[in-house]
Amino acid sequence: MAPRESSHEPTSTPDPVEKGFATLATLRNGVKAFVEKDGEKRKAEILSVQTRKGKPTFYVHYEEFNKRLDEWIQAERIDLSREVEWPAPEKSEKKKATSTVSKSQPSKAADSKLPKNLKRARSKLDREISATPEITSANIPGKATRPSKASGKENKEHIALVSTEVTDGSTPKAEDEEMDLVDVQDAAAAAKAAPLEHYSREDEIEKLRTSGSMTQNQTEISRVRNLDKVQMGKFEIEPWYFSPYPIDFADADMVYICEFCLGYFGEETQFERHRNKCTLLHPPGNEIYRDDYVSFFEIDGRRQRTWCRNLCLLSKLFLDHKTLYYDVDPFLFYCMCTRDEYGCHLVGYFSKEKESAEGYNVACILTLPQYQRKGFGKLLIAFSYELSKREGKLGSPEKPLSDLGLLGYRAYWQETIVDLLMDGRTEANIEDLGAMTAMTTNDVLHTLQNLNMLRYSKNQHVIVLTDAVIQQHERQKAKEKLKGKRVIDPERLQWKPPVFSAASRTWNW
């Protein structure tokens, strides 16, 4: 006998889900079904249905997995022997719309007192209102893909600074975007009360890769990834997100990208003809740094518009929140490359405003997927701070950070600050730490908070090296001793802060 259900249901009880069996013909957007993925069945939501090469294909998002794992699948991978979940019908707003219209209309008694010409105008208006389709969340134009808040920035919603420890992959709240420090004592008290849980970098990366992006832009969720595979040099890459490449490329099995000029082609024969003619062997800018490992090139977006636009299109495949790719004039691009006998191969880049009112030293930063987890990201971040030191300024990345970008910056801030404190190269105060590292006071303060190293005692702030931080530092040094560590040598940087006219710092609209 089944146990009797309680008559007092909790208020958080989810709405009942309608389940049932489906056929290929009845599958539609919003249906959740079990899909074969890596040898197991995973629940996935159908986001788009298209006919490709005469066969139905489905774009699916796997529940509890990051959006970058979304993919196009064939019908054979959907398990129709199990029940599917049908999308809940949208709640009708007809009554609400009707009441709103009725309140705005005058009474019939009032209409009777109007002249004939105004009566005819009123009657015509009433017919137009009745013929207007009901406005619901399903038919609002552009609701799923409304323009993002770029506000004249190259990537207003890409790079962030989050003041609290975020490890669950959730979206930061609005107050995290500004990080105004009203009272340092409150920050110190918050750090003192912080939990003593410590997550390894591997655990945090795994959580971020398998959960939703921390700074997920909800307006972009419904955008379907449009390219299946990209070939760049000797690498075949699977894109993570949508990028506005030509619509014809959506049906291409492979998109070919020249790794030197970043031109893109939908057919291999076209690409081969281009490679026979392309003479570019490195990014089209000045080489400002070279060691035995990498080179850095500085490219002006105004002088090399086509190349920089192609770079932004490429990076949009791997950055969910990059919003601008066309007007690159107000930005400088610093590209890191490895060298061999064939040329300089693009590894990653960061862009920087020619004049940033907020003092940002990075607008957008990316290490290409084929070079990730090899220490290149840390070199990119370190190079951006070397430029800030040469400028004599304190720098900070533009907010908000992407999930992997936050991990990279947090690791760099932590390693740099702890190294200084352990070696005794600076006094243990926030201002000196910021001056030596070219980091802003906010970045230093929030790093110390996240590490639970900030205390408030006897009317003054004290930085404490905790046992957990010391142990982590020792493990890091042991790992570097085995694998080696690459660093940026300031003596090899051949660069002076550029000076631009007013016209070259603005948008070319």
N, C-alpha and C positions, 0 to 999 in steps of 0.2 A: 504494500500500500504506500503510495507516494505521500511524503510529508505535506501537511497542510501549509499553505503559504500564509505569511503574516498579513493581517489586514492593514497594517501601518507600513506603507511602502515609503522608502526614503525619497526625498525630493530630488535626488540626483539620478534617479532611475532613467536610463537612456530610453529613447523612443524605440518601440518594437520595430524590428527589421523584417521586411517582407522577403521571404525566401521561396525558391521554387526552381524547377528545372528549366533550362533554356536550350535553344538551338542556335546555330550560327546566325540564322535570319533574325532572331529576336534579340541578339546582343546589341547593346547600344551604350552610349556614353553614360558613365556613372555606375554601371553594373560592376559588382565585385565577384570575381571568380577565382578558382585555383588554377595557377599557371605553372608549368614545369620550368624550373630554373636551377641549373647546376645540379641536376639529378634529384631534386626534391620538389614537392608541390608547395607553392607559396601563394597566399592570398594577394590579389592585385586588383586595382581599380582600372577600368578601361577609360582612358581619357580622350581617345580619338579612334575613329574607324574609317579606313580608306581602302579603296581598291587599287592595288598595285600589281601591274603586269597580269591583270585579269583575275587576281586572287584577293580575297579580303585579308587585310592586315590590321592589327590592333596595337595601339600605343598604350602601354600599361605602366602604372606606378605601383611598386610593391610596398605593401603596408609595412611600417616600421623600418623602412630603408630610405636612405637619402635619395633625393630627387635625381641625383646624377646617375643613378642606376636604372632610371626609366629607359624603356626600349620599345622598338617595334618588334612584334612577334607574329608568326604565322598561326593560322587557326588550329593547327595540329597540336600546339602546345597548351591549348586551353582544355581543361578537364570538364567536359560536359556531363560526365556521369555523376558529378556531385552538384548539389544545389548551389545556386548563385544567390547573391543578395541584390535585390532590385533597388534602384535609387528611390528615395522617398519623394512623393509628389510635392511640388512647390505649393506653399500655402497661398491661397487666393487672397488678394487684397482688393477684391471687387467691391466688398461692402464699404471698406474704408475709402476707396476712390469715389464711390457713389455718394457717400455722405459728404465728402469734401466738395464735390461738384454741386450738390444740392444746397450746401450752405452758401456757396458763392453766387447762386442764381436768385434773382428777386422773385417774389411771389407772383402768382397769376393776377391777383388783384392789382398789384403795382403795374404789371404789364398792360392791363386794360386801360390804364390812364396814359399810356405812351402814344405818340403820333403814329400814323400808319407806317411811315418810312422807318421809324425806329423799331416798330413791331417786326417788320420784315427782316431787319438786320438782326434782331434778337432771335427770330426763328432760324435764320441761317446759321447763327453762331451755335444754337442748340444742336442743330443737325451735325455740325462739324465736331462738336464735343462728343456726341453719341457715336460718331463714326471713328473716333480716335481709338486705337487699340489700347487695351489696359496696360498700364505701366507696371511691370513686375521686375524682379531681379533677373528674370530669364531673358527679357528683351531690351534691357537698357543697353544702348549701343556702346561697345567698347568696355563693358564692365570688367571683363576678364583681363583686358590688356590696356588699361588706361595708362596714359603717359606717366612715367616716373618723375619724381621731383628732382630733376637734374639741377635746376636753378643756376645754370651757367657754369657748372662744374663738370669736369670730365667724367667723374664717377662719384656722384654725391652719395650714393648708397652702397659703395663697395667697401671702403676701409673704415673701421670703427675703433673706438677705444672703450672698452667695457671695464667699469670700475670694480665689479664684483667677480668672484670666481664662478665661471659658467662651465659646467661639465655635462649638462644634460641635453645639449643641442636645442635649447628653447630660444624663442625670439626675444631679444632684449627689449625692455620697456622704453618708453619715450624718454624717461629721465636719465637713462644710461647714455644718451647721445650727447649730452652737454657737459656732464661731469663738473659742474660748478662746485668749487670748494668754498663753502661758506664758513666752516669752522673746522680747523685742523684737529681740534680736540675730539670732535665727534668722529672724525675718520680714525683717529688713534684708538678711541674706545671701541669702534666697530671692529678694528683689526684685532684688538685684544680679546674680543668676544668671539672671534672667528673659530669655526670648528677645526679640530686638529686632524681632520681627514686629509690624506695626501694621495692624489691620483698620479700614477705614472704617466709619462707622455704617451706611451703606447696605448694605455687604457683610454686616455682622453681622445686620441686620434680615432680609436675604434668606435667610441661612442658617437663622435661627430660624423664618421663615415657611414654609420648605419642608422643614424637618426636624422631628423630634419635639420636643415642648416640653421644656425643660431640667428642669423640675420635674414631669414627667408623673406623675400619680398612677396607678400601674398598676391599682389596683382600680377605676378609673373608665373604663378603656379600652373596655370592652365596652358601656358605656352609649350607647344610640343617641340621636342628636339627635332631638327629638320635634316641633319646629316648623319649617316650611319657610320662611315669610316672616313678617315683622312690619312693620306700618305704624305709625309714630310721627311725628305731625305731618306734614310734607311729605316724609318720608323712608320708603322701603321698604328694610328691612334683612334680610339673610340671617343668621340666628343661627349661632353657631359650635359651641355645645355643648348638652348636655341641661340643661333646667331643669324643675322639678316643677310646671309649669302643669297645669290640669285635663286628664285623659286624653282628654276629648272634643276637645280642640284638635289632637290628633295628625292628625285627618283634615281639618282646615280648611286651605284653600288660603292663607288669610291670617289672622293674628291682629292685631286692632286694639288698640293701647295708647294711652290718653289721655296726652298728654305733660305734663299738669299734675297730675292725681291718680294717674296710673299704673295706673288700672283697666284690665282686659283683657276683650276681647269676641271671640267667635268668628264673629260675623256683622256685616255692615256696617250693617244696619238697627238692631240693638241699639246699636252704637257711635254712630250718628247721633242716636238718641234720648238717649243719655247726654250727648253734646256739647251738645245743646240745653238740658240741665238743669245741667251742671257749671259752677260759678261760680268755681272755683279758677284763679288766673292766675299763681301762683308756688308754690314749695315751701312747705308749711305750717309755717314757722318764722320766726325773726327774721333780718332782713337785717343782717349784721354788716360787710359790705364792699361798696362800690360805686365803680367808676370809669367812664370813658367806654367801657369794653370789656366788663367782666363784673361780675356781682354774686355774692356768697356768702351762703348762708342756713345757719343752724344749726338742726338739727331733733333733738329729743330722742326717742329710740326708745321711751321709756316713754309719752310723751304722744301721739305720732303713730304708733301701732303699725301700723295698716293701711297707711298710706302707706309706712312704712319696710320693711314686709314686701314690698309690691309692688316697691319699689326693689331689694330683694335678689333677688327672682324675676327681674327684668329683668337685673340684672347677672350672674346665673348663666348667662345665655345666652352671655356673652362671657368668663367666667372659669371655666376648667376645674376649678379647685381650691377654689372657694368651697363650703363645706360647710354653713353654717347660713343659714337664711332665715326662720325662724319667730320665735324669741325674740330680739327686738331691744332689750329693755329696758336692758341694760348699756352701750349704745353711743350716741354722738352722731354724727350724719351732717352733713357739711359739703358742701353741693351748690353747684356752680358753674353759673351760668346766663348766657345772653346775653339781651338785652332788645330788644323791638321794640314796635310798637303793639298787638300781640295778647297780650303777656304776657312772662313770663320762661321761656325754653326751657332745659331741662336739658341740660347739656353733659357733665358728669361729676361725680364725688363721691369723697370718701374718708370712711371711718368711723373712729372713735376710741373706745377704751374710756374710760368715765368715770373709771376708776381702774385703771391698768396697773401691776402689780407689777414688770414688766420694763422699764418706762419707754418703751414704744412710743408714738410719736405718730401712727401710722397702723396700722389693722388691715386695711383693704381699700381699694383704690384702683382707679378705672376711669374712662377717658374713653370715651364711647360711640363706636362705630365711625364714625358719620357725621361726627364731629368730630375724628378722629385725624389726625395729621401736620399739625396746624395750630398747634402750640405750646401747646395747652391742658393737656397732661399736665405740662409743666414748670411751668406756673402753679399747678396743683394741688399739686405737690410743694413749690414755694416757699411757698405759703400754709400748708401744714402746719408748715413750719419757722418761719414768722412767729408762729404760735400758740405754738410751743415757746419762742421768744424772749420773748414776752409772759408766759409762765408762769415764765420764769427757769430752764428745764430744758434738758438735752440730749436730743434725740429721735432715734429710729431706727425704720424700718418693721419691721413684724412679719415673721418669717421663715416659709417661704421665699418669695422673689419669683417671680412668674410670668416668662415669657420676656420679654415686652414691658415688664413692670414693671421688671425688672432693667436693661434698656436705658435706660429713662427715668431711673431713679435714678442709674445710673452716669454718664450724661451730665450730670445736674444736679450731682452731687458734683464731677465733674471740672471743669466750667465754673466753679463757685463757688470752688473752692480755687485753681485756676490764676489766676482774676481777682484774688483777694486777693494772691497772690504776685507777679504781674506789676505790680500797682499799688503794691506796697510798703505796703499798709495794715496789715500785721501782721508780727510776727517769724516767721521761718521755723522754727517748731516746732509739733508736733502739738497740744499743749494750747491754744495761742493760736488756732490755726485752728479747733479745735472750739468754743472759747468764742465766737468771732465769728460762726460759722455755725449754732450750736445743734446741730451734729452730734456724735455720740459719737466717742470716740477711736478705736474700732474702725473706724468708717466712714471717718474721715480716713486712718487707717493703711492700710487695704486699698485705698483709692483711690490713694494714693501708690505702693503696691506694684504695682497694675495698670498704672500709668503709668511704672513703672520709675524713679521719682524718689527713692527712699529709699536712702541709702548709709550704711555704717558705717565711719567713718574716725577714726583716732586716739582710740579709746575714746569716741566720741560719734556720735550720729546726725545726718546731714546731709541736708537736702532739696535736691535738685538739679533745676533746670529744664533738661531735656534739649532738644536741638535739635528733636526730633520734637514735643514738647509745645508749644514756642514756635511752630513752624510751624502746627500745628493751631489754636492760639489765634489766630494772625493770620488764618487762613482763616475762622474763625468770626466774627471781628470784621468782616471784609470782607462776609460774607454778611449780618450784622445791619445793616450800613450800607446795604445795598441794600434789604432787606426790612423793616427795622425790628425792634425787640425790645420785647415786652411784659413788664412787670415788675409785681410787687406793691408798692404804695406803703404802707409801714407807717403813715403818717399817716392813711390812710383807714380803717384797721381800728378799728371801734367795738366793742370786746369786752374783757371781763374774764373770767379763768378761772372757770368756774362751780363752785359748791360743792354737793355732793349729799349727801343723807342715805344711811345704810347701805342702806335698803330700795330706793332708786332705782338703786343700783349693782349689784344682783344680778339673777339670772334670775327670771323670773316663772313658776316651775314650781309 
